[in-house]
Amino acid sequence: GLDRKEFLTLANQYEKYSEKVKLTMIDPDKSPGLATQYGITEYSTVVVARDQDSLKLNISDPLSEGIVNTAENELTNAIIKLSKESKKTLYFLIGHGERDTKDVSDVSGFGQLVNAVRDEGYEVSEILVKQNLDLPKYESVLVVAGPQKTLLDTEISAIKNFIDEGGNIIFMLEPQGQKELVNLLLSYDIKIGNNIVIDPSSKLVGGGDVAPIVAQYPPHKITSGFNFATLFPFVRTVEPASSEASNIQSIAATSEYSWAETNLALFEQGKADFESGDRRGPVSVAVVGQLAEGGKIAVFGSVDFSSNRFLLFSGNKDY
């Protein structure tokens, strides 16, 4: 295919400029052992390996039949990741009924997400909040994803200390509840709506009207050049708390056909109509920010968008 030729042109430059890079083409049908060793399940997979560590990249572009225009970026990033001696670790908070990080088959599990993150060269671990979250600040990301039980004041304090000492953190919150986290995030200028986003147009792609399609991304370096639709099932609004909160930026907005439904009691009965108190779309469902305290924060109004059931929908995994 064309992508092989285009890829070789790019990859040969790496080999030319550094004697530390060696390029090998492998036919997975002729070398099934190697294919299994690196977990290769489809053709045109690129594996960047160093000693026992390896990263998998899929940089073929089905539209142009070539390679994606970010291929050089992705290859360089993979080489940089593997050349670092210490790996970033994602710590998933557990102990409050969060999603199972080891379950790859249950629809609500996070197992496939964890595998994808490991393929990107990160370590993954689970953590309980004790009195303090004493994690190496620059090499860690704390993930708080859909706790079912209310976090204790001591736990909220521990998370706040982690953030205020420059820790990086990702929150994924489902509609309704989690008031203690909503209040915590408001102190960092992030406003979480007490609503659920309805989008009748997303029925067309089989999402059902509580799984809004996101196809427009406000300008940000994270979403630059990202042209895939994503699905945010069972989602609430997440936005900068005020126009002064310039360090917090929205990175996902639902369509103009959507709205933020505030009558949750009626919604529970299976009814949702656009009423005067509801907000017409587009509405923001995810933000990222660089905090004055030094760390980075990302907040999503959905947990399901990363679950086994929806991870492989269109652009969700890449997003």
C-alpha positions in Angstrom: 0.0 0.0 0.0 0.9 3.7 -0.4 1.2 4.1 3.4 4.2 1.7 3.5 6.1 3.8 0.9 5.2 7.1 2.7 6.1 5.6 6.1 9.5 4.3 4.8 10.4 7.8 3.5 9.7 9.2 7.0 11.2 6.4 9.0 14.4 6.3 6.9 15.2 9.9 8.0 15.3 8.8 11.6 17.7 6.0 10.8 19.8 8.4 8.7 20.1 11.0 11.5 20.8 8.7 14.4 22.7 5.4 14.7 20.5 4.7 17.8 17.4 4.1 15.6 17.1 0.8 13.6 14.2 0.1 11.3 12.9 -3.4 10.6 9.9 -4.3 8.4 8.0 -7.4 9.6 5.4 -9.5 7.9 3.1 -10.6 10.8 2.0 -13.6 8.8 5.6 -14.9 8.4 6.6 -13.9 12.0 3.5 -14.6 14.1 5.7 -15.0 17.2 6.9 -11.4 17.0 3.5 -10.1 16.2 2.1 -11.8 19.4 5.1 -10.5 21.4 4.2 -6.9 20.6 0.4 -7.5 20.6 0.0 -6.6 16.9 -3.6 -7.3 15.7 -3.7 -5.3 12.5 -1.5 -4.6 9.5 0.3 -1.2 9.2 1.0 -1.1 13.0 4.2 0.7 14.0 6.0 -0.5 17.1 8.7 1.6 18.7 10.7 -0.5 21.1 13.6 -0.1 23.5 14.8 -3.0 25.6 11.7 -4.5 27.2 9.5 -1.4 26.6 7.5 -0.8 23.5 4.7 1.5 22.2 2.2 0.8 19.5 1.2 3.5 16.9 -1.4 3.3 14.2 -0.5 6.1 11.8 -2.1 5.0 8.6 -4.6 7.3 7.1 -7.5 5.5 5.4 -8.7 8.6 3.6 -5.5 9.4 1.8 -4.2 5.8 1.9 -1.0 7.4 3.2 0.1 8.1 6.7 -1.5 10.7 8.9 0.0 14.2 8.8 0.8 14.0 12.5 2.9 10.8 12.0 6.3 12.5 12.5 5.0 14.1 15.7 3.7 10.7 17.0 6.9 8.9 16.2 9.1 11.5 17.8 6.9 11.5 20.9 7.1 7.7 21.2 10.9 7.9 20.9 11.1 10.6 23.6 8.7 8.6 25.9 10.9 5.5 25.6 14.1 7.3 26.1 13.0 8.7 29.5 14.1 6.6 32.4 11.0 7.4 34.5 7.5 6.8 33.3 4.4 8.9 34.0 1.9 6.9 36.1 -1.9 7.3 36.0 -3.3 6.6 39.5 -7.0 5.7 39.4 -8.8 6.6 42.6 -10.7 3.6 44.1 -12.8 2.8 47.1 -16.0 4.7 46.2 -17.5 2.3 43.7 -15.5 3.6 40.7 -15.2 1.7 37.4 -13.2 -1.5 37.4 -9.8 -0.8 35.7 -9.1 -4.5 35.1 -12.4 -5.5 33.5 -12.1 -5.4 29.7 -15.5 -7.0 28.9 -18.1 -5.4 31.1 -19.7 -2.4 29.3 -19.0 -0.1 32.2 -15.4 -1.2 32.8 -12.2 0.8 32.2 -10.1 -2.2 31.2 -9.7 -1.2 27.5 -8.9 2.4 28.5 -6.2 1.1 30.8 -4.7 -1.1 28.0 -4.8 1.8 25.6 -3.0 4.1 28.1 -0.3 1.4 28.7 0.2 1.1 25.0 1.0 4.8 25.1 3.8 4.1 27.5 2.2 5.1 30.8 2.1 3.0 34.0 -1.3 2.5 35.5 -2.0 2.0 39.2 -4.9 2.1 41.6 -4.9 4.3 44.8 -7.0 4.8 47.9 -7.1 8.2 49.4 -5.5 8.1 52.8 -4.8 11.2 54.7 -2.6 12.5 52.0 -1.8 11.6 48.3 1.9 11.6 48.5 2.6 11.0 44.8 5.6 12.2 42.8 4.0 15.4 41.4 5.6 15.6 38.0 5.4 11.9 37.2 1.8 11.3 38.2 -1.7 12.0 37.0 -4.5 11.3 39.5 -7.8 10.2 37.9 -11.1 10.6 39.8 -13.6 8.8 37.6 -17.3 8.6 38.7 -17.2 7.8 42.4 -20.6 6.4 43.5 -20.1 7.2 47.2 -19.7 10.7 48.6 -16.0 11.4 49.4 -15.2 12.3 53.0 -14.0 15.8 53.9 -10.6 14.3 54.7 -10.5 12.8 51.2 -11.5 16.1 49.6 -8.8 17.8 51.6 -6.2 15.3 50.4 -7.2 15.8 46.8 -7.1 19.6 47.2 -3.6 19.4 48.8 -2.5 17.3 45.9 -3.8 19.9 43.4 -2.5 22.8 45.4 1.0 21.3 45.5 1.1 21.2 41.7 -0.3 17.8 41.0 -2.0 16.9 37.7 -5.5 15.6 37.9 -8.4 14.3 35.7 -12.0 14.3 36.9 -14.8 12.4 35.1 -18.2 13.1 36.7 -21.6 11.7 35.9 -24.8 13.7 35.9 -26.4 14.2 39.4 -24.8 14.1 42.7 -21.1 14.4 43.7 -21.8 17.8 45.2 -18.6 17.7 47.2 -16.6 17.4 43.9 -18.7 20.1 42.2 -17.9 22.5 45.1 -14.2 21.6 45.0 -14.0 22.3 41.3 -15.9 25.6 41.6 -12.9 26.8 43.7 -10.7 26.2 40.7 -13.1 28.2 38.4 -14.7 25.1 36.9 -18.5 25.0 36.8 -20.3 21.7 36.7 -24.0 21.9 35.7 -26.8 20.1 37.7 -28.2 18.8 34.4 -28.0 16.1 31.7 -27.4 16.9 28.1 -30.1 15.7 25.7 -29.4 15.5 21.9 -32.2 14.1 19.7 -29.9 14.2 16.7 -27.5 11.7 18.2 -30.2 9.0 17.8 -29.2 8.9 14.2 -25.8 7.3 15.1 -27.3 4.9 17.5 -26.3 6.8 20.6 -29.8 7.5 21.9 -30.7 11.0 22.9 -28.7 10.9 26.2 -25.4 10.3 24.2 -24.7 13.6 22.5 -22.4 13.7 19.6 -19.5 16.1 19.8 -18.2 17.1 16.4 -17.0 20.7 17.2 -14.0 21.4 19.3 -13.2 24.9 20.5 -9.7 25.9 19.4 -7.0 24.4 21.6 -3.7 22.7 21.0 -5.1 19.4 22.3 -7.9 19.4 19.7 -6.0 21.0 16.8 -6.2 18.8 13.8 -8.6 16.4 15.5 -11.4 15.8 13.1 -13.3 12.8 14.5 -16.7 12.8 16.1 -16.8 11.7 19.7 -19.8 10.4 21.8 -20.3 11.7 25.3 -23.0 9.4 26.8 -24.8 10.4 30.0 -23.1 13.8 30.3 -23.5 17.0 32.3 -22.2 20.4 31.4 -18.7 21.4 32.3 -17.4 25.0 31.6 -15.2 27.8 32.8 -17.0 29.4 35.8 -16.7 32.9 34.5 -15.2 35.0 31.7 -12.3 35.8 34.1 -11.3 32.2 34.3 -9.1 32.5 31.3 -6.8 29.6 32.3 -9.8 27.2 32.0 -10.7 26.3 28.4 -13.5 24.2 26.9 -12.3 21.4 24.6 -15.7 19.8 23.7 -19.1 21.3 22.8 -22.3 19.5 21.9 -24.4 20.3 18.8 -26.9 23.1 18.3 -29.7 20.4 18.5 -28.8 19.6 22.1 -29.8 21.2 25.3 -29.0 20.9 29.0 -32.0 19.4 30.7 -32.4 20.7 34.3 -35.6 18.9 35.2 -33.9 15.8 36.4 -37.0 14.5 38.2 -39.0 14.5 34.9 -36.0 13.0 33.1 -36.1 10.1 35.6 -39.6 9.3 34.4 -38.3 9.1 30.8 -39.5 12.6 29.7 -37.3 15.4 28.5 -38.5 18.4 26.5 -36.8 21.7 25.9 -38.3 24.2 28.4 -37.7 27.8 29.3 -35.2 26.9 32.1 -33.1 24.7 29.9 -30.0 25.9 28.0 -29.9 25.5 24.2 -26.8 23.9 22.7 -23.9 24.0 21.9 -23.0 23.4 25.5 -19.5 22.7 26.9 -19.0 19.1 28.3 -15.2 19.1 28.9 -12.5 21.6 30.0 -8.8 21.6 30.6 -6.7 24.2 32.5 -3.3 25.1 33.8 -3.7 26.1 37.4 -1.9 28.9 39.2 -0.7 26.2 41.6 1.4 24.7 38.8 -0.5 21.5 37.9 -2.8 20.7 35.0 -6.5 19.8 35.3 -9.0 18.2 33.0 -12.7 17.7 33.8 -15.2 15.7 31.8 -19.0 15.6 32.4 -19.2 11.9 31.4 -17.5 8.7 32.6 -19.1 6.4 30.0 -17.2 8.0 27.1 -14.1 6.2 28.3 -15.8 2.9 29.2 -15.4 -0.4 27.3 -18.7 0.2 25.6 -17.9 3.5 24.0 -14.1 3.8 23.9 -13.9 2.4 20.4 -16.7 4.7 19.0 -15.2 6.9 16.3 -12.7 9.3 17.9 -13.3 8.6 21.6 -10.1 6.6 22.3 -7.8 9.1 20.5 -9.6 12.0 22.2 
